[in-house]
Amino acid sequence: MKYRYLVIGDEDTVLGFRAAGMPGQVVVSSDDVSQALSRAKAERVGIIIMTEETADMARQEVDALRFDEE
């Protein structure tokens, strides 16, 4: 099975992963993180890579995704 990836984080992190060919979304606020996570769910992304600082901006949503049994 092939998984889709998405990097969510600050500009430097996303730029680095994009250089390696991975798609990403730059975020600067908790609203941005929520929108990026919604995009990931809608696009059925299998692996989300986030910096800890980014994950802390929307901790409840991140934890809900991590522990979702679906």
CHARMM-style PDB file with segment names, atoms N, HN, CA, C and O in Angstrom:
ATOM      1  N   MET     1       0.845  -1.168   0.000  1.00  0.00      PROA
ATOM      2  CA  MET     1       0.000   0.000   0.000  1.00  0.00      PROA
ATOM      3  C   MET     1       0.894   1.236   0.000  1.00  0.00      PROA
ATOM      4  O   MET     1       1.861   1.313   0.758  1.00  0.00      PROA
ATOM      5  N   LYS     2       0.566   2.186  -0.844  1.00  0.00      PROA
ATOM      6  HN  LYS     2      -0.219   2.123  -1.460  1.00  0.00      PROA
ATOM      7  CA  LYS     2       1.320   3.426  -0.931  1.00  0.00      PROA
ATOM      8  C   LYS     2       0.640   4.489  -0.076  1.00  0.00      PROA
ATOM      9  O   LYS     2      -0.553   4.758  -0.224  1.00  0.00      PROA
ATOM     10  N   TYR     3       1.422   5.088   0.823  1.00  0.00      PROA
ATOM     11  HN  TYR     3       2.390   4.869   0.943  1.00  0.00      PROA
ATOM     12  CA  TYR     3       0.882   6.128   1.684  1.00  0.00      PROA
ATOM     13  C   TYR     3       1.170   7.493   1.099  1.00  0.00      PROA
ATOM     14  O   TYR     3       2.203   7.718   0.469  1.00  0.00      PROA
ATOM     15  N   ARG     4       0.232   8.400   1.321  1.00  0.00      PROA
ATOM     16  HN  ARG     4      -0.607   8.217   1.833  1.00  0.00      PROA
ATOM     17  CA  ARG     4       0.440   9.792   0.943  1.00  0.00      PROA
ATOM     18  C   ARG     4       1.014  10.517   2.151  1.00  0.00      PROA
ATOM     19  O   ARG     4       0.653  10.230   3.293  1.00  0.00      PROA
ATOM     20  N   TYR     5       1.897  11.443   1.890  1.00  0.00      PROA
ATOM     21  HN  TYR     5       2.190  11.676   0.963  1.00  0.00      PROA
ATOM     22  CA  TYR     5       2.572  12.198   2.938  1.00  0.00      PROA
ATOM     23  C   TYR     5       2.157  13.661   2.891  1.00  0.00      PROA
ATOM     24  O   TYR     5       1.769  14.177   1.842  1.00  0.00      PROA
ATOM     25  N   LEU     6       2.245  14.328   4.051  1.00  0.00      PROA
ATOM     26  HN  LEU     6       2.560  13.910   4.903  1.00  0.00      PROA
ATOM     27  CA  LEU     6       2.071  15.777   4.114  1.00  0.00      PROA
ATOM     28  C   LEU     6       2.897  16.282   5.286  1.00  0.00      PROA
ATOM     29  O   LEU     6       2.799  15.769   6.400  1.00  0.00      PROA
ATOM     30  N   VAL     7       3.707  17.291   5.019  1.00  0.00      PROA
ATOM     31  HN  VAL     7       3.786  17.708   4.114  1.00  0.00      PROA
ATOM     32  CA  VAL     7       4.500  17.935   6.058  1.00  0.00      PROA
ATOM     33  C   VAL     7       3.786  19.212   6.459  1.00  0.00      PROA
ATOM     34  O   VAL     7       3.407  20.012   5.604  1.00  0.00      PROA
ATOM     35  N   ILE     8       3.602  19.404   7.754  1.00  0.00      PROA
ATOM     36  HN  ILE     8       3.910  18.754   8.449  1.00  0.00      PROA
ATOM     37  CA  ILE     8       2.956  20.595   8.280  1.00  0.00      PROA
ATOM     38  C   ILE     8       3.923  21.219   9.272  1.00  0.00      PROA
ATOM     39  O   ILE     8       4.335  20.576  10.237  1.00  0.00      PROA
ATOM     40  N   GLY     9       4.286  22.480   9.031  1.00  0.00      PROA
ATOM     41  HN  GLY     9       3.952  23.003   8.247  1.00  0.00      PROA
ATOM     42  CA  GLY     9       5.222  23.105   9.948  1.00  0.00      PROA
ATOM     43  C   GLY     9       5.620  24.504   9.541  1.00  0.00      PROA
ATOM     44  O   GLY     9       4.972  25.142   8.712  1.00  0.00      PROA
ATOM     45  N   ASP    10       6.712  24.970  10.150  1.00  0.00      PROA
ATOM     46  HN  ASP    10       7.238  24.451  10.824  1.00  0.00      PROA
ATOM     47  CA  ASP    10       7.225  26.300   9.842  1.00  0.00      PROA
ATOM     48  C   ASP    10       7.848  26.287   8.443  1.00  0.00      PROA
ATOM     49  O   ASP    10       8.038  25.228   7.844  1.00  0.00      PROA
ATOM     50  N   GLU    11       8.156  27.460   7.946  1.00  0.00      PROA
ATOM     51  HN  GLU    11       8.002  28.320   8.433  1.00  0.00      PROA
ATOM     52  CA  GLU    11       8.635  27.605   6.574  1.00  0.00      PROA
ATOM     53  C   GLU    11       9.925  26.822   6.311  1.00  0.00      PROA
ATOM     54  O   GLU    11      10.048  26.178   5.269  1.00  0.00      PROA
ATOM     55  N   ASP    12      10.877  26.868   7.229  1.00  0.00      PROA
ATOM     56  HN  ASP    12      10.778  27.391   8.075  1.00  0.00      PROA
ATOM     57  CA  ASP    12      12.146  26.168   7.024  1.00  0.00      PROA
ATOM     58  C   ASP    12      11.955  24.655   6.958  1.00  0.00      PROA
ATOM     59  O   ASP    12      12.558  23.988   6.117  1.00  0.00      PROA
ATOM     60  N   THR    13      11.126  24.118   7.834  1.00  0.00      PROA
ATOM     61  HN  THR    13      10.636  24.660   8.517  1.00  0.00      PROA
ATOM     62  CA  THR    13      10.884  22.675   7.861  1.00  0.00      PROA
ATOM     63  C   THR    13      10.204  22.220   6.574  1.00  0.00      PROA
ATOM     64  O   THR    13      10.630  21.247   5.953  1.00  0.00      PROA
ATOM     65  N   VAL    14       9.163  22.914   6.183  1.00  0.00      PROA
ATOM     66  HN  VAL    14       8.817  23.705   6.688  1.00  0.00      PROA
ATOM     67  CA  VAL    14       8.423  22.539   4.975  1.00  0.00      PROA
ATOM     68  C   VAL    14       9.316  22.670   3.748  1.00  0.00      PROA
ATOM     69  O   VAL    14       9.286  21.808   2.871  1.00  0.00      PROA
ATOM     70  N   LEU    15      10.110  23.737   3.674  1.00  0.00      PROA
ATOM     71  HN  LEU    15      10.134  24.438   4.387  1.00  0.00      PROA
ATOM     72  CA  LEU    15      10.999  23.937   2.539  1.00  0.00      PROA
ATOM     73  C   LEU    15      12.007  22.788   2.430  1.00  0.00      PROA
ATOM     74  O   LEU    15      12.282  22.302   1.333  1.00  0.00      PROA
ATOM     75  N   GLY    16      12.551  22.361   3.566  1.00  0.00      PROA
ATOM     76  HN  GLY    16      12.327  22.756   4.457  1.00  0.00      PROA
ATOM     77  CA  GLY    16      13.499  21.247   3.552  1.00  0.00      PROA
ATOM     78  C   GLY    16      12.891  19.962   3.033  1.00  0.00      PROA
ATOM     79  O   GLY    16      13.507  19.257   2.233  1.00  0.00      PROA
ATOM     80  N   PHE    17      11.690  19.655   3.482  1.00  0.00      PROA
ATOM     81  HN  PHE    17      11.190  20.227   4.132  1.00  0.00      PROA
ATOM     82  CA  PHE    17      11.033  18.436   3.012  1.00  0.00      PROA
ATOM     83  C   PHE    17      10.601  18.563   1.555  1.00  0.00      PROA
ATOM     84  O   PHE    17      10.637  17.582   0.812  1.00  0.00      PROA
ATOM     85  N   ARG    18      10.193  19.764   1.140  1.00  0.00      PROA
ATOM     86  HN  ARG    18      10.164  20.561   1.744  1.00  0.00      PROA
ATOM     87  CA  ARG    18       9.831  19.961  -0.265  1.00  0.00      PROA
ATOM     88  C   ARG    18      11.029  19.717  -1.172  1.00  0.00      PROA
ATOM     89  O   ARG    18      10.884  19.193  -2.276  1.00  0.00      PROA
ATOM     90  N   ALA    19      12.209  20.097  -0.703  1.00  0.00      PROA
ATOM     91  HN  ALA    19      12.327  20.523   0.195  1.00  0.00      PROA
ATOM     92  CA  ALA    19      13.427  19.864  -1.481  1.00  0.00      PROA
ATOM     93  C   ALA    19      13.649  18.362  -1.707  1.00  0.00      PROA
ATOM     94  O   ALA    19      14.281  17.956  -2.682  1.00  0.00      PROA
ATOM     95  N   ALA    20      13.122  17.556  -0.799  1.00  0.00      PROA
ATOM     96  HN  ALA    20      12.608  17.885  -0.007  1.00  0.00      PROA
ATOM     97  CA  ALA    20      13.230  16.099  -0.925  1.00  0.00      PROA
ATOM     98  C   ALA    20      12.038  15.509  -1.684  1.00  0.00      PROA
ATOM     99  O   ALA    20      11.924  14.291  -1.817  1.00  0.00      PROA
ATOM    100  N   GLY    21      11.150  16.378  -2.182  1.00  0.00      PROA
ATOM    101  HN  GLY    21      11.243  17.368  -2.074  1.00  0.00      PROA
ATOM    102  CA  GLY    21      10.035  15.921  -2.994  1.00  0.00      PROA
ATOM    103  C   GLY    21       8.746  15.636  -2.248  1.00  0.00      PROA
ATOM    104  O   GLY    21       7.821  15.045  -2.806  1.00  0.00      PROA
ATOM    105  N   MET    22       8.676  16.054  -0.979  1.00  0.00      PROA
ATOM    106  HN  MET    22       9.428  16.534  -0.526  1.00  0.00      PROA
ATOM    107  CA  MET    22       7.463  15.799  -0.194  1.00  0.00      PROA
ATOM    108  C   MET    22       6.588  17.051  -0.164  1.00  0.00      PROA
ATOM    109  O   MET    22       7.105  18.158  -0.015  1.00  0.00      PROA
ATOM    110  N   PRO    23       5.278  16.892  -0.302  1.00  0.00      PROA
ATOM    111  CA  PRO    23       4.391  18.050  -0.238  1.00  0.00      PROA
ATOM    112  C   PRO    23       4.293  18.573   1.188  1.00  0.00      PROA
ATOM    113  O   PRO    23       4.431  17.816   2.149  1.00  0.00      PROA
ATOM    114  N   GLY    24       4.055  19.869   1.313  1.00  0.00      PROA
ATOM    115  HN  GLY    24       3.943  20.484   0.532  1.00  0.00      PROA
ATOM    116  CA  GLY    24       3.940  20.435   2.645  1.00  0.00      PROA
ATOM    117  C   GLY    24       3.098  21.681   2.677  1.00  0.00      PROA
ATOM    118  O   GLY    24       2.779  22.269   1.643  1.00  0.00      PROA
ATOM    119  N   GLN    25       2.742  22.074   3.880  1.00  0.00      PROA
ATOM    120  HN  GLN    25       3.001  21.596   4.720  1.00  0.00      PROA
ATOM    121  CA  GLN    25       1.954  23.280   4.088  1.00  0.00      PROA
ATOM    122  C   GLN    25       2.559  24.063   5.237  1.00  0.00      PROA
ATOM    123  O   GLN    25       2.719  23.546   6.343  1.00  0.00      PROA
ATOM    124  N   VAL    26       2.890  25.312   4.962  1.00  0.00      PROA
ATOM    125  HN  VAL    26       2.760  25.732   4.064  1.00  0.00      PROA
ATOM    126  CA  VAL    26       3.447  26.197   5.984  1.00  0.00      PROA
ATOM    127  C   VAL    26       2.297  26.724   6.841  1.00  0.00      PROA
ATOM    128  O   VAL    26       1.263  27.141   6.318  1.00  0.00      PROA
ATOM    129  N   VAL    27       2.486  26.702   8.161  1.00  0.00      PROA
ATOM    130  HN  VAL    27       3.325  26.363   8.585  1.00  0.00      PROA
ATOM    131  CA  VAL    27       1.478  27.198   9.087  1.00  0.00      PROA
ATOM    132  C   VAL    27       2.120  28.168  10.071  1.00  0.00      PROA
ATOM    133  O   VAL    27       3.292  28.035  10.423  1.00  0.00      PROA
ATOM    134  N   VAL    28       1.325  29.151  10.511  1.00  0.00      PROA
ATOM    135  HN  VAL    28       0.372  29.259  10.225  1.00  0.00      PROA
ATOM    136  CA  VAL    28       1.824  30.119  11.487  1.00  0.00      PROA
ATOM    137  C   VAL    28       0.870  30.313  12.660  1.00  0.00      PROA
ATOM    138  O   VAL    28       1.204  30.994  13.630  1.00  0.00      PROA
ATOM    139  N   SER    29      -0.317  29.715  12.572  1.00  0.00      PROA
ATOM    140  HN  SER    29      -0.589  29.162  11.785  1.00  0.00      PROA
ATOM    141  CA  SER    29      -1.302  29.874  13.639  1.00  0.00      PROA
ATOM    142  C   SER    29      -2.066  28.566  13.850  1.00  0.00      PROA
ATOM    143  O   SER    29      -1.978  27.641  13.043  1.00  0.00      PROA
ATOM    144  N   SER    30      -2.805  28.513  14.937  1.00  0.00      PROA
ATOM    145  HN  SER    30      -2.876  29.265  15.593  1.00  0.00      PROA
ATOM    146  CA  SER    30      -3.596  27.312  15.214  1.00  0.00      PROA
ATOM    147  C   SER    30      -4.676  27.109  14.157  1.00  0.00      PROA
ATOM    148  O   SER    30      -5.019  25.971  13.838  1.00  0.00      PROA
ATOM    149  N   ASP    31      -5.217  28.197  13.611  1.00  0.00      PROA
ATOM    150  HN  ASP    31      -4.938  29.122  13.870  1.00  0.00      PROA
ATOM    151  CA  ASP    31      -6.205  28.064  12.536  1.00  0.00      PROA
ATOM    152  C   ASP    31      -5.579  27.433  11.296  1.00  0.00      PROA
ATOM    153  O   ASP    31      -6.198  26.602  10.631  1.00  0.00      PROA
ATOM    154  N   ASP    32      -4.343  27.837  10.992  1.00  0.00      PROA
ATOM    155  HN  ASP    32      -3.841  28.512  11.532  1.00  0.00      PROA
ATOM    156  CA  ASP    32      -3.632  27.244   9.856  1.00  0.00      PROA
ATOM    157  C   ASP    32      -3.431  25.743  10.058  1.00  0.00      PROA
ATOM    158  O   ASP    32      -3.599  24.951   9.130  1.00  0.00      PROA
ATOM    159  N   VAL    33      -3.069  25.366  11.287  1.00  0.00      PROA
ATOM    160  HN  VAL    33      -2.932  26.009  12.041  1.00  0.00      PROA
ATOM    161  CA  VAL    33      -2.849  23.947  11.593  1.00  0.00      PROA
ATOM    162  C   VAL    33      -4.158  23.176  11.418  1.00  0.00      PROA
ATOM    163  O   VAL    33      -4.172  22.094  10.831  1.00  0.00      PROA
ATOM    164  N   SER    34      -5.244  23.729  11.922  1.00  0.00      PROA
ATOM    165  HN  SER    34      -5.234  24.608  12.399  1.00  0.00      PROA
ATOM    166  CA  SER    34      -6.553  23.069  11.788  1.00  0.00      PROA
ATOM    167  C   SER    34      -6.922  22.876  10.325  1.00  0.00      PROA
ATOM    168  O   SER    34      -7.413  21.816   9.940  1.00  0.00      PROA
ATOM    169  N   GLN    35      -6.687  23.893   9.514  1.00  0.00      PROA
ATOM    170  HN  GLN    35      -6.288  24.755   9.827  1.00  0.00      PROA
ATOM    171  CA  GLN    35      -6.991  23.791   8.086  1.00  0.00      PROA
ATOM    172  C   GLN    35      -6.104  22.738   7.414  1.00  0.00      PROA
ATOM    173  O   GLN    35      -6.572  21.976   6.568  1.00  0.00      PROA
ATOM    174  N   ALA    36      -4.834  22.700   7.790  1.00  0.00      PROA
ATOM    175  HN  ALA    36      -4.454  23.319   8.478  1.00  0.00      PROA
ATOM    176  CA  ALA    36      -3.918  21.711   7.209  1.00  0.00      PROA
ATOM    177  C   ALA    36      -4.334  20.292   7.593  1.00  0.00      PROA
ATOM    178  O   ALA    36      -4.276  19.381   6.767  1.00  0.00      PROA
ATOM    179  N   LEU    37      -4.747  20.108   8.833  1.00  0.00      PROA
ATOM    180  HN  LEU    37      -4.794  20.848   9.504  1.00  0.00      PROA
ATOM    181  CA  LEU    37      -5.195  18.779   9.266  1.00  0.00      PROA
ATOM    182  C   LEU    37      -6.483  18.382   8.552  1.00  0.00      PROA
ATOM    183  O   LEU    37      -6.663  17.220   8.190  1.00  0.00      PROA
ATOM    184  N   SER    38      -7.371  19.343   8.351  1.00  0.00      PROA
ATOM    185  HN  SER    38      -7.224  20.287   8.644  1.00  0.00      PROA
ATOM    186  CA  SER    38      -8.598  19.061   7.602  1.00  0.00      PROA
ATOM    187  C   SER    38      -8.267  18.650   6.171  1.00  0.00      PROA
ATOM    188  O   SER    38      -8.866  17.723   5.627  1.00  0.00      PROA
ATOM    189  N   ARG    39      -7.318  19.343   5.575  1.00  0.00      PROA
ATOM    190  HN  ARG    39      -6.831  20.096   6.018  1.00  0.00      PROA
ATOM    191  CA  ARG    39      -6.876  18.997   4.223  1.00  0.00      PROA
ATOM    192  C   ARG    39      -6.318  17.577   4.202  1.00  0.00      PROA
ATOM    193  O   ARG    39      -6.623  16.797   3.300  1.00  0.00      PROA
ATOM    194  N   ALA    40      -5.505  17.250   5.193  1.00  0.00      PROA
ATOM    195  HN  ALA    40      -5.258  17.884   5.926  1.00  0.00      PROA
ATOM    196  CA  ALA    40      -4.911  15.912   5.261  1.00  0.00      PROA
ATOM    197  C   ALA    40      -5.985  14.835   5.365  1.00  0.00      PROA
ATOM    198  O   ALA    40      -5.891  13.792   4.718  1.00  0.00      PROA
ATOM    199  N   LYS    41      -6.997  15.088   6.173  1.00  0.00      PROA
ATOM    200  HN  LYS    41      -7.073  15.935   6.699  1.00  0.00      PROA
ATOM    201  CA  LYS    41      -8.089  14.119   6.313  1.00  0.00      PROA
ATOM    202  C   LYS    41      -8.864  13.985   5.010  1.00  0.00      PROA
ATOM    203  O   LYS    41      -9.190  12.876   4.586  1.00  0.00      PROA
ATOM    204  N   ALA    42      -9.160  15.122   4.375  1.00  0.00      PROA
ATOM    205  HN  ALA    42      -8.895  16.022   4.720  1.00  0.00      PROA
ATOM    206  CA  ALA    42      -9.932  15.108   3.133  1.00  0.00      PROA
ATOM    207  C   ALA    42      -9.183  14.387   2.019  1.00  0.00      PROA
ATOM    208  O   ALA    42      -9.790  13.710   1.189  1.00  0.00      PROA
ATOM    209  N   GLU    43      -7.867  14.535   2.005  1.00  0.00      PROA
ATOM    210  HN  GLU    43      -7.374  15.085   2.679  1.00  0.00      PROA
ATOM    211  CA  GLU    43      -7.053  13.912   0.963  1.00  0.00      PROA
ATOM    212  C   GLU    43      -6.581  12.511   1.357  1.00  0.00      PROA
ATOM    213  O   GLU    43      -5.812  11.875   0.636  1.00  0.00      PROA
ATOM    214  N   ARG    44      -7.049  12.047   2.504  1.00  0.00      PROA
ATOM    215  HN  ARG    44      -7.673  12.563   3.090  1.00  0.00      PROA
ATOM    216  CA  ARG    44      -6.716  10.716   3.005  1.00  0.00      PROA
ATOM    217  C   ARG    44      -5.200  10.485   3.077  1.00  0.00      PROA
ATOM    218  O   ARG    44      -4.675   9.474   2.609  1.00  0.00      PROA
ATOM    219  N   VAL    45      -4.526  11.462   3.681  1.00  0.00      PROA
ATOM    220  HN  VAL    45      -4.952  12.283   4.061  1.00  0.00      PROA
ATOM    221  CA  VAL    45      -3.077  11.376   3.868  1.00  0.00      PROA
ATOM    222  C   VAL    45      -2.801  10.326   4.935  1.00  0.00      PROA
ATOM    223  O   VAL    45      -3.431  10.325   5.992  1.00  0.00      PROA
ATOM    224  N   GLY    46      -1.858   9.434   4.656  1.00  0.00      PROA
ATOM    225  HN  GLY    46      -1.346   9.435   3.797  1.00  0.00      PROA
ATOM    226  CA  GLY    46      -1.548   8.350   5.582  1.00  0.00      PROA
ATOM    227  C   GLY    46      -0.491   8.714   6.610  1.00  0.00      PROA
ATOM    228  O   GLY    46      -0.506   8.197   7.727  1.00  0.00      PROA
ATOM    229  N   ILE    47       0.439   9.612   6.237  1.00  0.00      PROA
ATOM    230  HN  ILE    47       0.450  10.033   5.329  1.00  0.00      PROA
ATOM    231  CA  ILE    47       1.521   9.985   7.136  1.00  0.00      PROA
ATOM    232  C   ILE    47       1.639  11.505   7.163  1.00  0.00      PROA
ATOM    233  O   ILE    47       1.858  12.142   6.133  1.00  0.00      PROA
ATOM    234  N   ILE    48       1.490  12.073   8.354  1.00  0.00      PROA
ATOM    235  HN  ILE    48       1.312  11.555   9.190  1.00  0.00      PROA
ATOM    236  CA  ILE    48       1.628  13.511   8.550  1.00  0.00      PROA
ATOM    237  C   ILE    48       2.886  13.740   9.372  1.00  0.00      PROA
ATOM    238  O   ILE    48       3.054  13.161  10.445  1.00  0.00      PROA
ATOM    239  N   ILE    49       3.761  14.586   8.862  1.00  0.00      PROA
ATOM    240  HN  ILE    49       3.624  15.056   7.991  1.00  0.00      PROA
ATOM    241  CA  ILE    49       4.981  14.943   9.580  1.00  0.00      PROA
ATOM    242  C   ILE    49       4.816  16.373  10.074  1.00  0.00      PROA
ATOM    243  O   ILE    49       4.555  17.286   9.291  1.00  0.00      PROA
ATOM    244  N   MET    50       4.974  16.560  11.398  1.00  0.00      PROA
ATOM    245  HN  MET    50       5.186  15.818  12.034  1.00  0.00      PROA
ATOM    246  CA  MET    50       4.815  17.884  11.994  1.00  0.00      PROA
ATOM    247  C   MET    50       5.937  18.146  12.985  1.00  0.00      PROA
ATOM    248  O   MET    50       6.466  17.222  13.603  1.00  0.00      PROA
ATOM    249  N   THR    51       6.290  19.409  13.128  1.00  0.00      PROA
ATOM    250  HN  THR    51       5.860  20.160  12.626  1.00  0.00      PROA
ATOM    251  CA  THR    51       7.204  19.771  14.203  1.00  0.00      PROA
ATOM    252  C   THR    51       6.411  19.779  15.505  1.00  0.00      PROA
ATOM    253  O   THR    51       5.188  19.919  15.492  1.00  0.00      PROA
ATOM    254  N   GLU    52       7.094  19.631  16.605  1.00  0.00      PROA
ATOM    255  HN  GLU    52       8.087  19.518  16.616  1.00  0.00      PROA
ATOM    256  CA  GLU    52       6.401  19.627  17.892  1.00  0.00      PROA
ATOM    257  C   GLU    52       5.720  20.965  18.159  1.00  0.00      PROA
ATOM    258  O   GLU    52       4.611  21.006  18.692  1.00  0.00      PROA
ATOM    259  N   GLU    53       6.380  22.048  17.791  1.00  0.00      PROA
ATOM    260  HN  GLU    53       7.281  22.015  17.358  1.00  0.00      PROA
ATOM    261  CA  GLU    53       5.791  23.377  17.999  1.00  0.00      PROA
ATOM    262  C   GLU    53       4.488  23.517  17.215  1.00  0.00      PROA
ATOM    263  O   GLU    53       3.523  24.108  17.699  1.00  0.00      PROA
ATOM    264  N   THR    54       4.472  22.977  16.019  1.00  0.00      PROA
ATOM    265  HN  THR    54       5.257  22.497  15.626  1.00  0.00      PROA
ATOM    266  CA  THR    54       3.262  23.026  15.198  1.00  0.00      PROA
ATOM    267  C   THR    54       2.166  22.170  15.813  1.00  0.00      PROA
ATOM    268  O   THR    54       1.013  22.595  15.882  1.00  0.00      PROA
ATOM    269  N   ALA    55       2.509  20.990  16.254  1.00  0.00      PROA
ATOM    270  HN  ALA    55       3.446  20.645  16.198  1.00  0.00      PROA
ATOM    271  CA  ALA    55       1.521  20.100  16.863  1.00  0.00      PROA
ATOM    272  C   ALA    55       0.931  20.722  18.123  1.00  0.00      PROA
ATOM    273  O   ALA    55      -0.253  20.541  18.408  1.00  0.00      PROA
ATOM    274  N   ASP    56       1.744  21.451  18.877  1.00  0.00      PROA
ATOM    275  HN  ASP    56       2.706  21.598  18.646  1.00  0.00      PROA
ATOM    276  CA  ASP    56       1.253  22.093  20.103  1.00  0.00      PROA
ATOM    277  C   ASP    56       0.224  23.175  19.826  1.00  0.00      PROA
ATOM    278  O   ASP    56      -0.588  23.489  20.696  1.00  0.00      PROA
ATOM    279  N   MET    57       0.242  23.752  18.626  1.00  0.00      PROA
ATOM    280  HN  MET    57       0.902  23.496  17.919  1.00  0.00      PROA
ATOM    281  CA  MET    57      -0.734  24.792  18.274  1.00  0.00      PROA
ATOM    282  C   MET    57      -2.153  24.237  18.216  1.00  0.00      PROA
ATOM    283  O   MET    57      -3.114  24.979  18.423  1.00  0.00      PROA
ATOM    284  N   ALA    58      -2.295  22.960  17.939  1.00  0.00      PROA
ATOM    285  HN  ALA    58      -1.515  22.358  17.770  1.00  0.00      PROA
ATOM    286  CA  ALA    58      -3.615  22.328  17.824  1.00  0.00      PROA
ATOM    287  C   ALA    58      -3.560  20.948  18.477  1.00  0.00      PROA
ATOM    288  O   ALA    58      -3.936  19.949  17.864  1.00  0.00      PROA
ATOM    289  N   ARG    59      -3.099  20.899  19.697  1.00  0.00      PROA
ATOM    290  HN  ARG    59      -2.793  21.711  20.196  1.00  0.00      PROA
ATOM    291  CA  ARG    59      -2.830  19.635  20.388  1.00  0.00      PROA
ATOM    292  C   ARG    59      -4.051  18.717  20.423  1.00  0.00      PROA
ATOM    293  O   ARG    59      -3.910  17.517  20.190  1.00  0.00      PROA
ATOM    294  N   GLN    60      -5.236  19.239  20.705  1.00  0.00      PROA
ATOM    295  HN  GLN    60      -5.351  20.214  20.894  1.00  0.00      PROA
ATOM    296  CA  GLN    60      -6.423  18.376  20.794  1.00  0.00      PROA
ATOM    297  C   GLN    60      -6.715  17.699  19.463  1.00  0.00      PROA
ATOM    298  O   GLN    60      -7.027  16.509  19.424  1.00  0.00      PROA
ATOM    299  N   GLU    61      -6.615  18.445  18.381  1.00  0.00      PROA
ATOM    300  HN  GLU    61      -6.362  19.412  18.412  1.00  0.00      PROA
ATOM    301  CA  GLU    61      -6.881  17.858  17.065  1.00  0.00      PROA
ATOM    302  C   GLU    61      -5.817  16.826  16.690  1.00  0.00      PROA
ATOM    303  O   GLU    61      -6.127  15.776  16.127  1.00  0.00      PROA
ATOM    304  N   VAL    62      -4.577  17.136  17.008  1.00  0.00      PROA
ATOM    305  HN  VAL    62      -4.326  17.989  17.466  1.00  0.00      PROA
ATOM    306  CA  VAL    62      -3.482  16.209  16.705  1.00  0.00      PROA
ATOM    307  C   VAL    62      -3.668  14.915  17.487  1.00  0.00      PROA
ATOM    308  O   VAL    62      -3.548  13.824  16.930  1.00  0.00      PROA
ATOM    309  N   ASP    63      -3.962  15.038  18.778  1.00  0.00      PROA
ATOM    310  HN  ASP    63      -4.060  15.924  19.231  1.00  0.00      PROA
ATOM    311  CA  ASP    63      -4.171  13.840  19.591  1.00  0.00      PROA
ATOM    312  C   ASP    63      -5.373  13.030  19.105  1.00  0.00      PROA
ATOM    313  O   ASP    63      -5.348  11.799  19.126  1.00  0.00      PROA
ATOM    314  N   ALA    64      -6.418  13.721  18.672  1.00  0.00      PROA
ATOM    315  HN  ALA    64      -6.438  14.721  18.656  1.00  0.00      PROA
ATOM    316  CA  ALA    64      -7.595  13.011  18.150  1.00  0.00      PROA
ATOM    317  C   ALA    64      -7.217  12.195  16.917  1.00  0.00      PROA
ATOM    318  O   ALA    64      -7.687  11.069  16.752  1.00  0.00      PROA
ATOM    319  N   LEU    65      -6.377  12.752  16.054  1.00  0.00      PROA
ATOM    320  HN  LEU    65      -5.996  13.666  16.188  1.00  0.00      PROA
ATOM    321  CA  LEU    65      -5.929  12.002  14.876  1.00  0.00      PROA
ATOM    322  C   LEU    65      -5.018  10.844  15.255  1.00  0.00      PROA
ATOM    323  O   LEU    65      -5.122   9.751  14.697  1.00  0.00      PROA
ATOM    324  N   ARG    66      -4.136  11.088  16.196  1.00  0.00      PROA
ATOM    325  HN  ARG    66      -4.051  11.975  16.650  1.00  0.00      PROA
ATOM    326  CA  ARG    66      -3.179  10.052  16.608  1.00  0.00      PROA
ATOM    327  C   ARG    66      -3.879   8.847  17.187  1.00  0.00      PROA
ATOM    328  O   ARG    66      -3.481   7.710  16.932  1.00  0.00      PROA
ATOM    329  N   PHE    67      -4.912   9.084  17.960  1.00  0.00      PROA
ATOM    330  HN  PHE    67      -5.235  10.007  18.168  1.00  0.00      PROA
ATOM    331  CA  PHE    67      -5.555   7.994  18.686  1.00  0.00      PROA
ATOM    332  C   PHE    67      -6.859   7.532  18.070  1.00  0.00      PROA
ATOM    333  O   PHE    67      -7.588   6.736  18.661  1.00  0.00      PROA
ATOM    334  N   ASP    68      -7.153   8.039  16.868  1.00  0.00      PROA
ATOM    335  HN  ASP    68      -6.560   8.686  16.388  1.00  0.00      PROA
ATOM    336  CA  ASP    68      -8.357   7.633  16.143  1.00  0.00      PROA
ATOM    337  C   ASP    68      -8.190   6.193  15.682  1.00  0.00      PROA
ATOM    338  O   ASP    68      -7.167   5.841  15.095  1.00  0.00      PROA
ATOM    339  N   GLU    69      -9.172   5.376  15.941  1.00  0.00      PROA
ATOM    340  HN  GLU    69     -10.003   5.662  16.418  1.00  0.00      PROA
ATOM    341  CA  GLU    69      -9.095   3.955  15.605  1.00  0.00      PROA
ATOM    342  C   GLU    69      -9.601   3.665  14.201  1.00  0.00      PROA
ATOM    343  O   GLU    69      -9.596   2.508  13.780  1.00  0.00      PROA
ATOM    344  N   GLU    70     -10.029   4.661  13.478  1.00  0.00      PROA
ATOM    345  HN  GLU    70     -10.033   5.600  13.820  1.00  0.00      PROA
ATOM    346  CA  GLU    70     -10.625   4.483  12.158  1.00  0.00      PROA
ATOM    347  C   GLU    70      -9.663   4.007  11.146  1.00  0.00      PROA
ATOM    348  OT1 GLU    70     -10.031   3.814   9.987  1.00  0.00      PROA
TER     349      GLU     70
END
